[in-house]
Amino acid sequence: MNDGGQRRYGPLGRALVIIPTYNEAENIKAIVSRVRAAVPDADVLVADDNSPDGTGKMADELAAADDHVHVLHRKGKEGLGAAYLAGFRWGIEHDYGVLVEMDADGSHQPEELPRLLTALKGSDLVLGSRWVPGGRVVNWPKSRELLSRGGSTYSRLLLDVPIRDVTGGFRAFRRETLEGLGLDDVASQGYCFQVDLARRAVAAGYHVVEVPITFVERELGDSKMSRDIVVEALWRVTAWGVGSRAGRILGRKPS
């Protein structure tokens, strides 16, 4: 990872925690409440993909009662990547200095967010990491842990990205970092979106820091992980890795 050199970082500015939702009615009130308690000065943006279970309506009620909570209503379920991109654009338009990715299901502990924000004071991007010393997962079957570890290892080696948890989705970006990643041509969805942003950050020379976190399996609602998401991640990472190696052989700049 880039060590940051002698760069001096400016103040972080206002933070926006982006929480994408699709059918998270059982979780949304609790997670927003925990975020507000953990980082009282931060704002929350619920990016809801027109959830049939009424998550969007519940988010509107939270926003009506708290000026720090906002809701972005989207037309339908378009994938995690699209939801985050919409949230990033909303946050940049509203002049936030820090944009945070966080799941709605409680797997990312809001109480750990202050540590990510502290680390961001001296970096461009902070990743909440399950696979660095001090990081761990709770209530995961061994098969899922092996899949996640294997996916991160495969991505790290094929893409030459020195990040232990490439697929993790608990992240804090400086605004300038996102603006420098070329988000307009990001097409990846699902959890592959996280790999895409990580490889772009490393390729751009940004200082990336991993902070250990405890990842807790959701207790309520249904997981959005699917076979299609895994397949998309596999073929995209493979294509990126092969393309990068071919480009180096042919003397082309990485795309």
Steps between C-alpha positions, in 0.01 A plus 500: 500500500602856440659634818373851443848646464529847650157612392317732734130434532243771549205484740243233427190715482146373552444124487215322324429133577334339199281199576353323195178312573274246338248333729674600824192602698609278789838670526481860380385670821758325716795560265420869451463545874837334564672714236357818648617398848849398382571811289250772604649761266465280191200488270334183370372442148270201452511405130191285459432297186119526525481222761169311488510453879468874573863573592487828308193618691665415830809694393282799416359487853852496644596797282192695607604462863873568455666766283812284477316225311424520128339262252578438134213315334604298196271349237582137567757237585806572287778354710729608782744682274233715338358591840838608632581699186171685537579563867850625418363744244238624746766550767739682267219724377418585861863583579593224745872449558478133604280228352459170683371165373309291753260204481150530643488155659723567802795300368704820508518630855429877511689514829820431302443791263687757715819293456460505122449877502803551723714297259366705208661813642832370365385309192287512187294187555442283807374143474339317789682168472404153618826339393770713667623427854223593741225457241252215525160367396223383733238232431623415153507140377849385408395468135413869473819605676704292256311652207562855623865442586552322170334780305718763663815294447414430136429869436810616683733269309345533156464879518825559692310696764669497844174496698404209723122554488437610142130409503399665828231767488561706816701793364567870549608715205618855481291686246808577288582129487162411352524788254834359382382142444312553173161396634320583176634185333447261793270226371549229761215411732462277803802443720730524200442874528719500811785327317469751216531805726790347692702424186429848363619662824826302499559566129450873558764499775267583787605422856277210610482386862331189641351515849397174671127454553266236638253390234179352643265288290156654468232381744194639322398509134644316202853515364537657156794273414424276202669271251469769232692748718782250552515416129509868401783566743699204373483586133554873547804453724642247256442735206662792684800291600557354154450839339747666736767239435446517125525877515831486682639256243387728217614815680152647545381699796255308726134587446 
